[in-house]
């Protein structure tokens, strides 16, 4: 009988440890497992602003109050929800609101978060620095490795460390 109790106690201990480990693992945003109800595209996902003037509303219709207005195109936005022709977005400052889908583009852009971020010739800090990019400059996103992405700015292109910009899901790789 003691042997059965010891085995049961070990089983319970192993089971409880596996539950604890599972619950404490970080939830990775590497791959969006949720799909949008309208588009069946991954949620969250990044898009960019197509229009030079875009109203961000409190809810998904023109009857909802406008909370703020974007006045620059190509800003990267994270889509976190869908409702009809409306998309709930989060901007680089963490502000959230609803925007009509016609104002969005599938083109991928990034926003530089710090001042004078180095733009490297190759994806390594030992590489030649081609330029230094100012804070809030927007570039077109190319391929991404684990720590680096190729970004094109108006007159320069090269590799930027992922930690220096906003516009990419954590651990997202692009070919």
C-alpha positions in Angstrom: 0.0 0.0 0.0 2.9 2.4 0.9 4.4 1.8 -2.6 1.1 2.8 -4.3 0.9 6.0 -2.2 4.5 6.8 -3.1 3.9 6.2 -6.8 0.7 8.3 -6.7 2.5 11.1 -4.8 5.2 11.1 -7.5 2.6 11.1 -10.3 0.8 14.1 -8.6 4.1 15.9 -8.2 5.1 15.4 -11.8 1.6 16.4 -13.0 1.6 19.6 -10.9 5.0 20.6 -12.0 4.1 20.2 -15.6 1.0 22.3 -15.1 3.1 25.0 -13.3 5.7 25.0 -16.1 3.0 25.3 -18.8 1.2 28.1 -17.0 4.4 30.1 -16.4 5.9 29.8 -19.9 5.9 33.2 -21.7 3.2 33.5 -24.3 5.1 34.2 -27.5 3.9 36.5 -30.2 6.2 34.7 -32.7 3.3 33.3 -34.6 -0.2 34.7 -34.4 -2.5 31.8 -33.7 -5.6 33.9 -33.7 -7.3 34.7 -37.0 -9.4 37.8 -37.8 -13.1 37.2 -37.9 -13.4 39.1 -41.2 -10.3 38.5 -43.2 -9.0 35.2 -41.6 -5.6 36.9 -41.5 -3.3 36.6 -38.4 -4.1 38.7 -35.4 -2.0 40.6 -34.4 -0.4 41.7 -37.7 1.3 44.9 -39.0 0.1 47.1 -41.8 0.9 50.7 -42.7 -1.2 53.9 -43.1 -2.1 54.5 -46.7 -3.6 58.0 -46.3 -2.0 61.2 -45.3 -5.0 62.1 -43.0 -6.7 59.3 -41.1 -9.3 59.5 -38.3 -8.9 57.1 -35.4 -12.2 56.5 -33.7 -13.5 55.1 -30.4 -15.5 52.4 -32.1 -16.0 50.7 -35.5 -18.2 53.2 -37.3 -18.4 56.8 -38.4 -20.9 57.5 -35.7 -18.1 57.0 -33.0 -16.1 60.0 -31.8 -12.8 60.7 -33.4 -10.1 60.4 -30.7 -7.2 61.6 -32.8 -6.0 62.1 -36.4 -2.9 60.7 -38.1 -1.4 63.3 -40.5 1.4 61.3 -42.0 1.2 58.3 -44.3 3.2 55.0 -44.0 3.1 54.9 -40.2 3.3 51.2 -39.1 0.2 50.1 -37.2 -0.6 46.8 -35.4 -4.0 45.4 -36.2 -5.4 43.7 -33.1 -9.1 43.2 -34.0 -11.5 43.4 -36.9 -15.2 44.3 -37.2 -16.7 44.6 -40.7 -14.8 47.2 -42.7 -13.1 48.4 -39.5 -9.8 47.5 -37.9 -8.7 48.1 -34.3 -5.1 49.3 -34.3 -2.4 50.1 -31.8 0.2 52.7 -32.7 3.9 52.8 -31.6 3.0 54.8 -28.4 0.4 52.1 -27.4 -2.7 54.2 -28.2 -5.6 52.2 -29.6 -8.5 53.0 -31.8 -10.6 52.0 -34.8 -9.8 52.9 -38.5 -11.5 52.1 -41.7 -9.7 49.4 -43.7 -9.6 51.6 -46.8 -7.0 53.8 -45.1 -4.6 50.9 -44.5 -2.0 49.2 -46.8 -0.5 45.8 -46.5 2.9 47.3 -47.2 5.3 46.9 -44.3 7.0 49.8 -42.8 9.0 50.5 -39.6 9.4 53.5 -37.3 12.8 54.3 -35.8 12.4 54.6 -32.0 15.7 56.2 -31.0 17.8 59.1 -32.3 20.7 58.3 -34.6 20.2 54.6 -35.0 23.0 53.0 -37.1 22.2 51.6 -40.5 24.7 48.9 -41.2 25.9 47.6 -44.6 25.7 44.0 -43.2 23.6 42.5 -40.3 26.4 42.8 -37.7 27.7 45.6 -35.5 31.2 45.0 -36.9 29.9 46.1 -40.3 30.3 49.6 -41.9 27.8 52.1 -40.8 26.1 53.5 -43.9 24.1 56.2 -42.1 22.6 57.2 -38.8 18.8 57.4 -38.8 16.9 60.0 -36.8 14.1 59.1 -34.4 10.6 58.8 -36.0 11.9 58.3 -39.5 9.8 55.7 -41.4 11.4 53.1 -43.7 10.2 50.2 -45.8 10.7 46.8 -44.2 12.5 44.1 -46.1 13.7 40.7 -45.0 14.3 40.0 -41.3 16.6 37.6 -39.5 16.4 36.9 -35.8 18.1 40.1 -34.7 18.3 42.2 -37.9 16.1 43.6 -40.6 16.9 45.1 -44.0 15.2 48.5 -44.2 15.0 51.0 -47.1 14.8 54.7 -46.3 14.4 57.5 -48.9 18.1 57.6 -49.8 19.7 54.8 -47.9 19.2 51.1 -47.3 20.8 48.6 -45.0 20.4 46.6 -41.8 18.9 47.8 -38.6 18.8 46.0 -35.3 15.2 44.9 -34.4 15.3 46.6 -31.0 15.7 50.0 -32.6 12.4 50.2 -34.5 8.6 49.4 -34.2 6.6 47.6 -36.8 7.4 43.9 -36.4 5.9 41.1 -34.4 8.4 39.7 -31.8 10.6 36.9 -33.4 8.9 37.4 -36.8 11.1 36.3 -39.7 10.7 37.6 -43.2 12.2 36.4 -46.5 
